[in-house]
Amino acid sequence: MIERSGQAPAPRALRLLLEYEGDRITLRERQAVETATPPSDPIRGFEGQSGFWYELHDAKGALLYRRVASNPIQFEVESHDPETGFRRHAVEKPRGVVSVLLPDLPEATHLVIVSSPLQPEKHAAPAEPLASIALDEGGKRGAS
């Protein structure tokens, strides 16, 4: 952390750009930033729950941080027709980029993305790991 004269160190975070195509998620960009991040959601007692969240793990697989979020992968979109009203449409090949801000924990080595099944009819099923992404690439942790 960067020391500022007479002040506490600035909080460090990682801004990650994650690219998805279907249920395949890859790290597109990584940037270290000075900003606060939300506190961790509970890291115990959530087993068997449905939903979507990000986890930071250490080299031994221990869970260090967990942040519950809305699932950014869009398998449906809504449209409006003045005559028929709102309708939902399936997206056959969902793809996009999402930005996530997580604390820059020195012991964190992996981002694990956890989700209930992505099919809308199975959203209530227990969440399982969807992707695991190394935060260290060639020893350049925190670099863009």
N, C-alpha and C positions, 0 to 999 in steps of 0.2 A: 504494500500500500504506500501511496505517496504521502510523505509528511508535509504538512503546511505549517509555517512558522507559528508555534504556540497553539496549534489546533490539533485535534484528533486526526488520525489518518482518514483520507477520503475513502468512502466505501467503493469497492471495486466490483464490477459486474462483467459478465460476458453477454454480448449481443450476438445471437446466432441466427443466421438466415438458413432456414431449412427448406429444401425443395422436395416436393412430393409429386409422385406420379402413381395414381392408384394408391396402394398401401405401401409403396416403396419410398422411403424417406432418406435423404442424404444431406450432409452438411455442405452448404454452398459457400458460406462465408462466416468468419468468426472475427469479432472485434472486442478488445478490452476497452471498457469505458468506466469513468468515475461517476457512479450514481448508486443510489440505494435501490434495493430490490425488496419485493414483498417477503414477509417472513415465511418460513416453511409451513406447509400444511402438516398435519400429524404424520409421522413416519412409522407409527405402529397402530394396529387396530383397524386397519382399513381393508384387510384381506377379504376377498370375495365381493368387494363392491364393484359396481359398474361405473363407467365414466371415462374420462380422459385426463391424463396428467403427465407431467415431466418429472423425472427423477435424476438426481446426481448421485453417482456411486463412486466409491474409492476403488483402488486396485484389487482389493480382496472381495469386492462385490457388496460391501456394506452400504446401506442407504444413508445418505448424508442430508438430503434436501428433497422435498416433494412439493410440487405446485400444481394444484387442480386447475384445469382450464377447459374452455369449450373446445370441442374437436374442430380443428381448422380444415380438415379434409371434407370438402363438400361433395356429397354423393347425390344431393338433391338441390335444386334451385326453385325459387318461387317466381311466377310471372303473373301479370295482371292483364286481363282482357276486359274492356268496359262492358261487354255484353254477357260474359260468362263468369266474371269475377276472378278471384285468385285461384291459381292451380300450381301444383308441385310437379316438377319434371325430374326424372332421373338423369344424372350426369354419367354417361357411359365411361368416359376416361377422365376422371378428375385429376387435375394437375394445378400446381401453383407454388407459391413461396410464402412462408410465414416467418415472422420475426418473433423471437422469444428472448426475454431478458432474465438471466439467472445469476445468482451470486457467483463470483469468481473465488471458489473455495480451492485453496492450494492442493488439498488432498483429493479433489474430484478428478477422476480420470475418464469417466464415461457419462454420457447423457443417455438415459433410457426413456423411451416414449412408450407409455402404457395406455391401452385403449380397450374398450369393449369392442366386440366385432363391429366392423364398419358398415355392415348392411343394416339399413334402417329397421328392419323387422327383428333384429337381434341386439339392439342397443342396450337392453336391460341385462344382458349376460355379463358375468364377471369379467373385469378388465384383465388383459394379459399383455406382456411386453410385445410391442409392435416393431420396435427398432432399437438398436444399441449403437451409439455413435461415439467413437474415441474423441476425446477433447484434445489429446496430444497428437500432433502430426509432425514427426521428425524433430521432436523436442522444441517445437515452436508454440507452446501453449499460450493462448491469448493473442497470437498474431492474427492479422487479417489474411 
